[in-house]
């Protein structure tokens, strides 16, 4: 299979249409499985009680908030380096989902922080840098909307995304660099996880579900962007006529 073939918006549009059901169904099945493990099979934490279960939503959302931003930065860099239309479209398609996961991470973090710290919000290094990430997502989306020239907006948004990428390692390493209230990483590639295997399984299943959901939603959104930008081409006109 020649992957360069799918750099064409027309070819990628058709490929995305075939992939969306697989990732959508996969996300649904994995979400149900992950929630069952997390809320019915995982034991009660001996220190935090039942309140700890919020981490099964919080941690995957936080992971995805950072991962999606770095994928956006990757597509932005590819678009700037090679002037590929589809790269900019993918960055635009990912941004709303990244903002959503960042908001969920902050919201669930507040729900977890209240019983643990006694406060809904503290100006902790990790929380503050995660809030900055939400502002970056919103700022990038607003910048795209503010610039009428699509190509100029693509380049400006990609530059802002690349500049803001420095915030992602700050979020990840904040608990190591500063003395923060936020607990350290439970999962570390350099050592065994400090949580029960069934807890780890539930968290990883929900993380994969979030990844599948992100792909499905991004593909749906990028297909709409392609139709909007390529509406003057014959193949898009044929699709629109068929739908009408």
SULDARA-V980969 format. One line per field, one symbol per residue. burial: I if it has 9 or more other ideal C-beta (glycine too) atoms within 8 Angstrom, else O. Layout:
burial = ???
//
This chain:
burial = OOOOOOIOIIIIIOIIOOIIOOIIOIIOOIIOIIIIIIOOOIOOOOOOOOIIIIIIIIIIIIIIIIIIIIIIIOIIIIIIOOOIIIIIIIIIIIIOIIIOIIIIIIOIIIOIIIOOOOOOOOOIIIIIIIIIIIOIIIIIIOIIOOIOOOOOIIIIIIIIIIOIIOIIOIIOOIIOOOOIOIOOOIOOOOOOOOOOOIIIIIIOIIIIIIIIIIIIIIIIIIIOIIIOIIIOOOOIIOIIOOOO
//
